[in-house]
Amino acid sequence: MVSYDRSVDDRSLWLRRIPRWLLVLVAVTAAILIGVTLGLVGMGPGRGTAHPPAAPAAPSVSAQAEARGAGHPAGQEERADARRNDVGHLLDRRAAAIRAHDRAAFLATVDPRATPFRDRQAALFDNLAQVPLASWDYQVVAPDVFTLTPARQAELGGDQTYAAQVDLTYRIADLDGTPMRSPQYQTFVKRDNAWYVAADTDGATADLTSGVNLWDLGPVTVLKSSAGVVLGIGNKNDLKAYQHDIETAVPDVTKVWGSSWASNSVVVVPADEAQMARLLGAEPQKYARIAAVTTGERGAAAGAAPADRVIVNPEAFRELGAVERRVVMTHEITHVASRAYTRNWTPTWLSEGFADYIGYLDSGQPVRNAAPELRRDVRDGKIPTGLPTDEQFETTQDELPQAYEMGWLACRMIAERWGQDKLVAFYRAVGEPAPDGAKVDQDSRLSGAMVSVLGMGPDEFTKTWVQYVRMQLK
């Protein structure tokens, strides 16, 4: 779900100077949904709760298990449980070391023979120094999700190896109500009766790639204010502009949406476009035209799911003036504020059009400059006959700009004809939760909200909108 933000200082001059790459994306990917849905349920061994640090060479549970039931199915299960237990305690020590800012204790959990991995882990620890963490835990969620080849096992050596999906869960202090979750595919090795983390890249042989967080990419600089926090790669002077952006955008959004949201956000600023793509687990070219991305789970209330992250493309932002930046950030924070009422059945023209409506509201941007492609179509006699479908918002669509412009004009029309409060009420009515978890049909919900809030059905609304588009873009 992508939208263009085109509010400019130089009006159409800027639009001609910079091609239409300034996209703003609210990402609700399968990976994000799965990560959020898993939540913190079913936490078994390796759940990441604090345990007293154990000496690395202390006798392990698995060593005791190996002495019992060898060769029997029950014994095999017992040994597997014991290995998971031992690895869980190892992960507990790692988490406790992060929380205590104990670098030596953290590195003591890393395989001393895995020199490149150990160096990366040392850098990760150092990169986290400024990040205000309220929690940091690890959880074994899926053992044996990938298999180590005989060659890799021989390379590792040791008495035993263990491969598993380990989820990192963490919270940013004063911002995240519930933990963010990042999957890691880790390899563990047992040497001299002690378990160590040996790698986090072996899962790639099974197309399992560990999640990338900002601290994996470089030292994280932190700027905090009442409107949220900026986590960025770079110096404070370069990041202050983003702090100003959210301090301006949050009250702009609250003025329209109301105060029924957290009224703060986490803005993540990687060093460049390539780092942005790594954070989102995508090929770099996918975000070559993207200015910002908001991640989150549709329909999740602030206390029920991790906080959203607004991830910006610094290369795009460097090209923007103050008004342009304000529009982009306000658009993104609108997605954060309205998340609890943005459902799987919410049409994309409404979610993106609403974010554009608030983004452009005080920008001074005239319609002819905010919707140039659609205006060109209208003037050439190509008049839209219906609101854009969700499929028209796919990034591969040639007429993607027009789809966003149509969504924006639909929301703008509602605000002008029925009032801004009715636009908000309409958005909330579409996104009301389903009774008793019943399946919701998008068309039925949209039709019902139009009738109850706007007093007209979809056909009449569409005709009114088509006429509005003609009048605005003639």
N, C-alpha and C positions, 0 to 999 in steps of 0.2 A: 504494500500500500504506500504509494509515493505521491508526493505533491510538490508542485513548484512554488517557491516563494520568490516574488518578483518585485517587492517594494524597493524603490530606489531613490537615491538623491538626484541622480542625473536623468531620471525618467527614462524615456525611450533611448537616449544616447547610451546609457549603461546596458540596455537590453541588446543593442546592436553590437556593442563592444565585447560583451561576454555572451557566448552562445548559451542556449537554454540547458545548462548543466546544473543549475542551482536547484537541486532536488532536495526535498525534505521527506524523510522516510520514517514512518512508524512501523517498526518491525515486530511482528508477533509470529515468530518462527516456530516450527514444530519443536526444535531443540529447546527453545525457551519455555514453551508450554509444558513439555515433558519435565524439564528441570523444576518448574514451579509446582507442577502437579504432584511430583514425588514428595514434596514438602519434607517433613521430618518424621514420617511414619515408618514403621517397620525397622527401627534402628536396632541393629544387632551388634555383635562385637565390632569394634572399630568405630563406634558411634561418635568418638571424638570428645567424650566427657573427660574431665580432668582426672588423672590418676597420679599418685606419687611417682616421680621419676624412678625408674629402676636402673640398676647398673647394667651396662650393655652385656656383660658376661654372666649375668645371673641365670640359674637353671630355668629353662623354659617349660611351659606347659606341654608343648609338642614333644619335647624330649621324653617327658614322662609317658605321653601317649604312645610313643613309638615302642616303648617297652611292653605295651599291652596289646593283645589282639592283632599282631602283625599277620597280614595275609588274609584276614577275615573281613567281609564287607563291613561289619559293625566297627571293626578296628580302623578300617580305611576312613569311614565317616568320622570317627573320633579324632583321627589324626588331622583330617581336613578342618574340623572344628577347632582343633588346638592351634593349627597354623593360623587360622583366621583370628583366633583370640590373641596370639602372640603379635601378629601384625597390627591388630587393633591397639594393643598396648604401646607398640612402637609409634603408631600415629598419634596416640594420646600424648606421648612425650614430645613429639614434634609440635603439636598444637600448643601445648603448655609453654614450650620454649618461645614460640612466636608471641604469645600473650605476655610473657615475662620479659620480652626483649633480650633473651639469652642466646646470643649468637653461637657460643661454644656448644651449648646443649642441643641446639637445632642441628648443627653440623655433625654432632656425634651420632645422629640418626642416619647419616648418609654413608653409603658404601665408601670406605677409604680408597678402594681400588678404582672407583669410577671417577677419575680425575676431571674430565670435562663436565660431567653432570654435577659433581661436587662444586666446581667453580660457578656453575649457573645457579645452584642453590644458595651459595654464599651471596651472589649478586642479588637474588630475589630477596633474601633477608634484609640486605642493606637498602634495597629499593623501597621497602615497606616502612622505613624508619619514621616518616612523617604521617603516615596514614592513621587517622583516629579510629581504631578498631574497638567495637564494643564486644565482639566475639570472633573467634577463629577456631574451627574444629574440622576434623576429618572423619569420614565414615566409609567403611567398606560396604559398598552396595551390591557388588556382583563379582564374586570370585571366579577365576578361570574364564574370563570373557575373551581372552586371546591366549594363544599357545606360543611358547618360546620354541624356536627351532633347536634341534640338537646342537647346531653350531653356536647359537647364542647361549645355550646352557653351558656348553664347554667354555665359552669365553668368560662367562660369569664365574664359573667354578663354584666353590662353596659346597656346603652339605645339602642344601635344599634351595629351591626357587619357588616363587609364588607370584602369580600375575592376577591383577584385579582392577576393577573400576573403583576408584576411591574418589568420593565427592568432597571437595572443599566447600565448607559453608562458612560464611562470614557476615558480619554486620558492620556498617559504618556508624559510629557513635552519633546518637541524637537524630538519625535519619532513617535507618532501616528498621522497620518494625519486626520483620522476620528475616531469616538469613537468606542471602543470595547463595546460589549453588553453582559450582563449577566442576564438571567432571574431569578427572585425571585418570589416565590409564597407566598404572605404575607397575614396575617390576621390583620384587623384593628378593634378597638373597640372604641366606643364613650362613654365617662363618663363625667358627669357634663358639658355637652355642649362642650367638647373638644375631638378631635380624637387622637388616639395613634396607633403606630405599636405594635402589641401584639405577633406576632410569624411569623416564616418563614418556618415552617415544617408541617403545617396542610394540605398542598396540597398532602402530601405523601399518604393520604387515596385514592386519585385519581391517584396515580402513577405520581405525579408531584413533582419533586425534584428541589429545588432551586440550582442554579449554585454555585459552590465553587470557590473562588478566593484565591490567595496566602495569603492575609491578614486575611482570615477566619481560617488559620491554625497556625498562629504564628506571632511574630514580624518580619517585613520584613526589611532585610538589603539591601542597595542599593550601587552598584558600577557603576560609569559612566565613559565612555571614548568616544573618537570620533567614535569608532566602534559600540557603542551601550550601553546598560545598562544590568547589572545583577541584578535581583530581587531574593533574596534568603532567606531561613530560615536558620539561622546560623550566625557565626561570619565572619568578613571581611577576616580574614586570610584564612579561609576555602574556601571562595568564590573567592579569587584572581585568583586561577587557571582558573576558568571559564572566568574571565575577560581577561586573557591572551589568552585563547582559541579563543574568538571571535576577539580579536585584531590580531591574526594570520590568522584566517579563512577568514575574510572579504577581505583583499587584495588578498589572494589566489583565491577567487572566482571572484573578479573583474578582475584579470589578465586574466581569461579565458572568462567570460561572458561579460565583458565590464562595463562601468560606468553608464549604463542606468538603475540604480536602486538606492535605497536610501543609499546603502553602510553602513547600520547599522542594528542592530537587537536587540530584547529583549529576553534575555535568563532567563528562570524561573527555579529556583533550589529549589524544595521542600526538606523537611528534609529527606524523605525516599521514598521507592517505593509505600507504601500505600498512602502517600499524593499525589504522582504523579497520581495514579489511581483516587483519589477523584477529583483532578483538571480536569481530563478528563471524569469524570462521568462514570467510568467503574469499574468492579470488579478487585481487586488487582491482581489476578492471570493472568489477560489478559496482564499485562505489566511486568510480572516476567522476561521476556527475552528481554525487550525493553531497549535500552540505551538512546534513545532520541526520541522526537515527535515534529514535526513541524505542527502547526495548521494554516490554512488559507483557503481562497476561491480561487479555481482554476480560472485562467483567469482574476483575478481582478488586475488592475493596482494600483500602490502604492497610488495614490491620490483618488482612488475610493472605497477602502475597508480598514478595520482596518489592522494594521500591524500584521505580523505573530508573533507567539510566539514559541520559541524553548524551550520545556519543557524537562528537563533531568532527568534521573533516577540516583540519586547520588550513590546508592548502586552499580550500574553497573560501573559508572565512577571511583569509588574508586579502581577498579581492573585494570584500564588502565594505561599504560605508556604514556609519552608525545606524541609519534608519534601516538599512538592509539587514544588519545583524539583529536589530530589535525584532523585525518581522519574523526572521527565522527562529530565533529563540522563543518568541511568544507562541509561534505555531507549535513548537515541540512541547513546551510546558503546558499548552492546552491539552495535548494528548495525555500528559501525566495527570492533570487535574480531572479529566473526564474519563479516565480509565475504568472506574467502577461502573460506568454506564455505557461503555463501548463493548458490545457483545459480538459474538461470532455472526449474529444475524444483522448487526448494524451495517447498512449499506456503506460502501467506501465513499460514495459521493457525499454522504452526510458526515462521516468522521473526518475526512480530509477537508471538506468544504467548511465545516465548523471551525477547524483549526486555522484555516486560511482566513475565515471571517474575523476571528479575534486578532490574528496576526496583522491584518491589514487595517484594522479598525481606526487607529489613530495615526496611520502612516502618511496620509495625504496623497496616497497613490490613486490616480484616476482610473476608472474602469478600463479605458482604452489601452492603458499601459499594463494593467494587471492581467488582462486577458487578450493579448495581442493575436495569438493563433486563432482563437475562437472568433475574434473580431474580423480577422482576415477571411475566415470561412463564411461568416455571415455576409460580409460585403461582397463576396463572390457568389452569393446565393445558396450557400450550403448551410441551411438552417437545421439545427438539431430538432429531432421530433420526439425525443424521449430522454429522460435522465440517464447518465452513463451507468453501465453495468459494472459489477466488480471486475469482470474480465478486462474491461477497458483501462483499468489501472495497472495492468501488468507492465513491467518495465520494457518489455519487448514491443509494446504497441507503438506504432508510428504516431498515432494521434493522442498519445498520453497527455501532453500539455492541455489539449482541449478538454479532456476528461476532468482534470482538476479545475480548470476554469469554469466548467459547467457546474461542478459541485459547489464552488465558491459562490457563484451567482445565485444558485438555489438558496443557500443559507442567507445570503445578503438580501434576497427578495423577501424571505420570511421575516427577517428583522425589520425591514422597511415597511412591509405591509401589516404585519401583526404585532410588531414590537420585539425588542431584543429578549425580553423575559419569555415571550412565547417561543422564540427560537430555542432557548435553553430548556423550556418545559417540553418542547417537541423532542429534543435530543434525549432527554431523560425518559420520556414516555416510550420511545423506541427501545431504549436500553433497560427497561425495567426487567428484573429477573423473571424467569418463567415460573409459573405456579407449580410447586411440588416437583421441580426439575423437568417439567414436560418439554417436549421438543417444540421449538418455535419456528414457524414458517416466516421467512423474511417479508414476503409480500403481505401476509396477513397482519403482521405486527406493524409494518409501515403504514398500511391502509388504516388500521385502527387508530394509530397515533395521529394521522392526518385529520381524520374525522373528529376525534375527541378534542384535539388541541387547536387545529386550524379551521375546523368547520367545513371542510371539503374533502372529497375523495381523491384518489390518485389521478384519475382522468382529468378532473377539473384542475387539480394542482399542476399537472404537467402542461395543460393548455395555457394556464396563467404564466407558468415559468417560460414557456417558449415565447410568448408575447413579450415578457420582461427582457429576455435575451435579445430579441429584435430591437427593442427600444433602447437598451443600454449600449448596444454595439453597432447601431446603424451608422 
